C-alpha cells in the first residue's frame, strides 16, 4: 500500500472520510475511524461563526483523543478573517479550505464554490493559513460554471498547499451528473503535491477503481459512507484479499446504535441529526420505508432507542 503523506501527517491508508454537513460530527467520525478511515474532517464551518464562537459551531468543533488525525474544514470570503482563525485551529492537525460547496447561501456570501471564480483569493488564503505551521489543504470542484480546475489546482500548489482534493464535478452539477474522473487524472499528472480524488465512491470497488484509473494519491468518500461507515473496512478487505464481507441488517442497526451511544458519551445530542443519520443507516433494512416513517415521528431520544431495539429483536427473530 502506497504511503500517503500530507505535510507532516502520514496516513495509515489512502481512504479518507469527506466532510459532510449535518453528518460528520465527532460520533460519526469515530464510527468511520473504527472501520479504518485514515483521516477525517469536521463538517464545513463558516469562519464568521467560528470567530463569533457560535455555540452550535463550537459543538461541531468538538473532538477527542481517538479522533486523529483531524482536519478542520472552513470557508469564508475575507482574507483578514482567515488570519484571525489561526488560534482557533490549535486542536486540529490540518486546515482545509472549502472551495466547492454549492450552497446558495454560501455563494451569496461569496464563499464555498464561489471562490472558484477567484483563484487568486484562494491562493491568498492558503498563504495566510500557512502561518499556522499546520498542513494546509483545499477542496475544489472542477469550476463554478466552466472547467478551470487545472488552473486553480496549479495556483493552490504554488501558494504552498500540502494537498488538494478534487471533487470531479462543476459547482452547478448535482449528483445526477457523473463525476469526471479523467479530470482528477489530469490534475494528478500536472501537480507534485498529493491529489485526493472525490466523487461517486458508492461501493468498495469504486475506491480501488479511482486509485487505478486516476493515479490519485488518496480517495475521499462521502455518500458511500453516509449509509455505511463500514465501507472503509470493506475497501481494506477488498484491497487485501480481493473480496469483502457484505453488510448485514444487524450490522446496519448496530452502527446506528453505536452512533447514539457515542453521541451520548460526548454529549452531542441533536434529535434532528440522529433522525437524518438513522434514516440513512436504515437503508436496505426490511420494511425500511415504514421504519423511517416511525423514526421521523419519534419525539425523543428514548423513543428512537426503543424503536431500534425493537427492530433488532425482529431481525434476530426472522433469522432464527
N, C-alpha and C positions, 0 to 999 in steps of 0.2 A: 504494500500500500504506500502510495506516494506521500511523503511528509509535507504537510501544508503549514506554512508559517506566515502570519500576519504581523508585521513588525516583530516584536519580541515574543509573540504568542505562538506556541506550537500546538497545533490541533491534533487530537488523537486519531481523527479520521476526517475525510473530506465532506461530511454531511452535516449541514447547518440548519437550525430552526430559523425560519423567517420571522421578522417582527410582524405581528398582525394585530390590528386594532380590535379591541374587545375580546382578545384571545390570549395573547402571550404575557399573562401576568405570572407572578412567581410560581403558583401551584402548577400551572400548565407547563411552564419551562422545566420544572423539576420532573414532571412525568416524562417529558421528551428526553431529558438528560439521562434519566434512569434507563431509557430504551437505547441510548447510545449517541444522541445528538452531541456533537463536539463543541458547538458554540451556539449561544442564543443571544437574543436582544430583547430589550424592553419593547413594548409596542411604541409606535411613533408618538413622541411627545413634542408639543409646541413650546419653543423656548420661552415665550412670554409667560406661559403658565408655570414653567419651572422657576423663572425669576421671581414671579409673584407668589411662589410657594403655595400654589393651589392645592388644597387638601387631597382631592382626587388624584392629581398628578403625583403628589408625594407618595401616595399609596401604590401607584403604578411603578414607582422607582424602587420599591421595596425589594430587597434581595437577601441572600443567606450564604453561608459558607459553601454549601453544596451547589450554589448557582454560579459556577465559574467554568470557563471564562465568560464574562458577560459584557455585552456592548450596550450602550445607551443610544437609542436612535432618536435623533432630533430633527426638527425642521423650523424654519423661520425665514424672514426676509431682510433682517438687519444685521450687518456685519458687527456693529457695536454690541448687539445683544449676544452674539457668538462669543465675544471676548469675555463678557460678564458670566457666561455659562461655565467657564472652565472650573471654578471652585466647586460647582455642583456635581461635577463628573468624577470626583475623587474616589468614589466607591466602585467605579466601573473600570474594566480592563481596556476598553477601547470606546471610541466615539464614532458613530455613523451618521452621516447627513442624508436625510431622505430627500431625494430629488425625483421621486417617482409617483407619490401618492396623487391620484386624480380627483380627490375630494373637491367638490365645488367650493366649499368654504375655504380650503387652503389655497386654491387657485385665486379666489377673490382677495386673499391676503398676500398674494404673490409669493407663496411658499409651495412646498411639495413639488409636484411636477412642473409648476410654473417656472421653477428655477432652470429648467432645461432650455428656456428661451434666453438665458443669460449665463453661459458657461463661465464668463469672467467672474461673476459674482460667486459661483460655486468654488472656483479656484481661490478666490479671496478668503472665503470661509474656511477652506482647508488650511490655508497658510496661518490663519489666526488660531485655529484649533491645534495646530502642531506645537504651539507654545505650551500646551498642556503636558507634553512629554509622553503622551499616550499614542498608540497606533490610531490613525485616522482613516476611516473608510467612507465611501459614498455609494449609495444605491440609486441607480438611474433606470429610466426606461429608454427606449430607442430614440425618443424625441417627444416633443409635445404634440404637434400635428404632422410633422415630417421628420424623417430619419436624419439626425445629426449626431448619432451616438458615438461614432468613432472620433469625431472632433472633440466632443465633450470628454470622452474617456482619455484622450491624449492630454487634454488640459488638466484633468484631475490628476493624472500621473505626474505631470510636470510640476504641479503645485505641491507635490510631496505626499500624496495619499499612499497608504500602505497596502491597499487592496481596493477593488471595485466590484460591486455586484451589479449584474446586468439582467434586468427583467425584460425579456425579449419581446416586448410589445410597445406600441406608442401609448402615450397617456390617454388618447381618445379611444383606445381599444378596450373592450371588455374581455372577459374570459372566453366569450364565444369565438373570438378571433384567436387562432392557434399562435402560440409563441414561436417566433422565428429564430430557431437555434443557430442558424447559419450566421446570424449577426453576432452571437456570442463567440463563435469560432473566429470571425473576422477580427473582433476586438482582441481576443487572446493572441492572435498572430501578430498583432501590432503593439502590444504592451509588454513590459517586463515585470510589472507588479502582478500579484495573484489576481486572477479573474474568477469570480464566483458566478455560476450560471443560475438563473431563476426563471421559472415559468413552465407550467404543465407537468410538474412532477407529482403524479397522482397515484402511482404504484411503484413498488421497489424496482422493477425493470427500467422504469423511466430514468431513475437516478444514474444507474450504471450506463445507460444508453447516452445520456447527456455527456457524461465524462468522456466516453469513447468518441462521440460524434463531434464534439466541440473542442476537446482538448483542454477544457476549463480546469482550474485547479481544485475547485470545490463546487458543491451543489447546495443551493438553498431551497428548503422545502416549506411550502405554505399550506395550500389546500390539502395536499396529501396527508399532512399531519393533523389537520383540523379535526377530522373524524377518527383518526387513528394514530395517536402518538407512538404506537408500536411499529410504525413504518420504519423507524430508524433501526430497530432490531432486525426487521425483515431484510432491509438493504444490506446490513452487515452479514447476515446469514447467507444471502444470495451471493455476495462478493466472495465469501469464504468457501462455500460449498456448492454453489450453483443452483441452490434451491432454498426455499424458505417456508416457514410454517404459516398456514392461513390463520387469520384471527377468528376466534370463535365468539359466539354471542356472549358467553360467560365472561370472556376477556374484555369485551366492549363495556359490559356493565361494571366489571372490576375497575376499569380505567376511570369511569365516571365516579365510582365510589372513592377511589384514591384521590381524584381531584378535589372532591368535597372534604375529605379528611385533611388534605394539605391546606385547603382554604381555611379550615377551622384552626389548624395548628398555627398558621401565620396570621390569623385574624384578618383575612381578606375575604369577607363575605359580601357578595353582590348577587342578590337573587336573580336579577335580570341576566347577568353574565352566566350564572350557573345554568339557567334555563337555556340560554343560547348554546352554550357548550354541550349541555346534556342532549339537546335535540340533535347535535352532530354526532355525539357518541352513540346515540340510539339508531343511527342509520344502519340498515342491514339487519336489524333485530326483527324477529317475528312480530307482526302487528305494529310495526314502527309508527305508522301514521296515528293510530289510536293512542299509543303510548306518548307520543309527542303532544297530542292534544291534552292528555291528562297532565303531563308535565307543565305545560303552559298555564293550566288552570290552578296549579299549586300556589298557595299564598304565603308559604313559609318554608324555611329550610327543613323543618321537621316533616312537613308533608312530602317534600321531594325525597327525603331519605326513606320514608315509609314506602313511597312508590317504587323506588329502585330495589328495595329489599324484597318487595312482593314480586317484582319482575324476576329477580334472581331465583326465588323459590319456584316460580312457574317453569323457568328454563330447566332447573335441576329436575323437576318432576317430569317434564317432557322427555328428557334424555335418559331417564332410568327405565 
